[in-house]
Amino acid sequence: MGRVLALTLVLTLAMADSGLCGADLLNQGMEAYKAKNYSQAVDLLGQYLKARPDDAAARSKRAEALAQMDRHADALAEVEQGLARNPKDVTLLMQQGALLVKLDRRPEAIAAYSQAIAAAPERCEPHRERGEQLSHEGDFDAALKDLNRAAQLNPNDSWVFYKRGMVWFCQGEYDKAIADFSSAIKVKPDGPWPYFARANIYRHHLNQPDQAVADYQEGCRLGHPLCCRELEKMGRKIEK
């Protein structure tokens, strides 16, 4: 009887070590991240992952914490450890792409986004991000194909229209660019970036300074410093 009780106690302690303590480390790591204690989050989640290396969500959050500390190469290594165990995890694939962009490794980022599309073809974000990177590579036709698909998948994503507008702008298609920037504003009227982009076209390419000023004013009011600077260059009063 005593041996049975001892064995039960050992098993109970083992379960506590492997379960509750692990959960505590995970929760503490997540809370540290929320509190912007990124170094602590990295340490706590690292301890947690030693026992649970397959946890993709914890791996992703640890990579986010490393990225917040500008340790992008370390964050990428963390993501790649996660992908070795979870090769079709779309969150990790998207993180991989974003980190590769940060590290100026765009062709590899495009490949990562392609893998995310293969894993989740009905998600907007991989198409959107691959489209942007393809445009930076000068492949505007492929970029538009991706961004058109992203717009179909999520017509309420303002960044899709903003990024597609930038592709049109780079090709000198100013009316189409303005239409997309206007769509971005309609979807998210409190986002300042489309106002700045649309204002620049009005000012520098279409000779419509009044429309440009109106957009710069709204962008400035929403906190875009470049909009405020352009108003000062034009000698216009900033209206807050």
N, C-alpha and C positions, 0 to 999 in steps of 0.2 A: 504493500500500500504506500509505504514511504517513497519507494522508487517511482511509483506512478505519479505521486504528487510532485516530486522533484522534476520529473520529465515534463509534467504539465507546466510547471513554473518556468523551465527553460524555454519551452515553446512559446509561452506567453510573452516572455521577455524578448525573444527573437522576433515575434510578430510586432511588438511595440517598436523595436529598433528599425525594422524594415518598413513599417507602416506609418505609425503616428509620428515618429521622428522625421521620416521622410516628408510627410505631409507638412509638418512644422517648418522644415527647411524650405519647402516650396512656397508656402504661404508667406514666410518671412522674406524670402527673396522677391516675391511679387510685390509685397508691401514696400520693401526698400526701393524697388524700381519706381513705384508710384510716388514715393517721397523724393525721388531724384537722387537717392543715395546709390549711384550706379556702381561704385566700387564694391559696396557691401552686397548689392544684388548679384554682382558677378561671383563673389566668393560663396554666397549662400547657395545660389543655383548650381555652381560648380560642385559643391559638396553633394547636393541632391542628385545631380546627374551621374555621380560616381556609382550610385546604387541603382539608378534608373536611366541608363544611357539611351533608351529608346523613346523617352518622352520628348516628342517633337515640339510641343508647346513651350516646355521649359527651355529647350535648346534655343528656340526662336527668341524667347525673352532675354536669355543671357546674351545672345548676339546683339539684340537691340541695346542692351546696357553697354556693351563694349563699343558699339557704334556711337553712342551718346558721349563716350569718353574719347572720341576720335581715334579709336583703335580699330580702324576699318579692316586691316589685314587680319587681326585676331578675330574680329566678328565674322569675317568670311570663312576663316578656318573652323569656327564654331558651327556655322551654317552647313559647311561641307561635311562635318562629322554627323550632323543630323540627317543630311541627305544620303549618307552612306547607309543609314539604317531605315530611312523613310524616303526613297528616291522619288516618289510621286507626291510628296507633300507640297501643295501649291504655295502655302505661306513661306516655307523655306526657299522654294524656287524663286519666288518674288523677291525675297530678301537677298538671295544670291545675285540676282540681276541688279538690284539697286546698289549693292556693295561693289560689284564689278564696275558699274558706272562711276561710282565715287573714286575707284582706283584707276580710272581711265582705261578700262579694258572693255571697250564697247562691243567688239565682236563676240566676246565671251558672254557679255550681258544679253545680247540678242539671242544667243544660243540658250541661255537659261530661261528667258521668256518664252522661247519656242517650246521648251520642255514643259513649262507651265501651261501653255496652250494645249499641248498634247494631253496633259493630265486633266485639264478642266476647260474644254473648248467653249463652254457656254459662259465663262466668266469674262467680264469686261476688262478687268485690270491688266491681264497679260497682253491682250491685244493693244490696249492703250499704251502701255510702256514700251512694247516692242516697236510700235509705230513711231513713237517719239525717237527712239534710238536709230531706227532705220532712216528717219529724216536727217539726223545728224551725220549719217554716213552718206547722205546725198541720194538715197534710193527713195525718191518721193512717191513713185507709183506704188511700191510695196508699202510705204508708210501710210498712204491714203487708204489702201485696201484694209490695213489693220484698223485704222481709226474709224473708217466707215463701219466696219464690223463691230467695233466697240460701241459706236453710237447706236447701232441696232440693239445691242445687248443691254445697254443701259442709257436710255435717252435722258436720264436725270443726273448724269455725271458731267458736271461743268468742265472738268479738266479735259475730257475728250474733245469738246468743242474748242477749248482754248488751244490745245495742242494741234488739232487739225487746222485751226485758223493760222497758227504759226507756219504750218507746212504750205498753206496757200500763200501766205505772205512771202515766204522764201522764194516762191516761184513768180512773184509779181502779180498774183491774182488777188488784187486788193478788194474787189467787191465780194468775192467769196470769203476772203479773210474776215471782212467786216461782218458778213452774215454769221459766220461761226462765232466771232467774239460776241456778237449780239445774242446769239443763242446761249452762250456761256453765262452772260449777264442775266438773261431771263431765268435760267435754271438757278443761279446763285447770285442774286443782285448785290450781296455784301462781299463778294470776292473782288479785290482791287485789280488783279492782273489784267483781265480783259479790257478794263477801262483804259489802262495805260497803253496796251497794244493797239486798241482801236483809235485812241487819240493820236498816236504817232502816225498812223496812216492818214487820218484826217489832216494832220498838220503838214507832214512832209511829202505826201504823195497825192493827195486829192485837193489841196489848197482850200480847205474848209476850216479856218481857224476857230470859228465860233463853236463848231461841234467838238473840235479838239479841246478847247478850254472847258467846255461842259464836262467832258470825260475826265480831264485832268483834275477838275474840281472834285468830282465824285471819288476818283481814286485817291486823291489827297485826303479827303474827309474819311476814307476808309483805312487810312494809315500807310499808303504807298509813298515812300519818301521821294521816289523819282518823279511822281506826278507833281508833288509840291515843288520840286526843283524846276521842273519845266514851266510851271506857272510863274515862278520868279524870273526865269530867263525871258519869258514873254512880257514881263512887266505887269502881270495881272495879280490882283489882290487874291490872297488865299481865303476862301470862305469856309469856315469850319461850322 
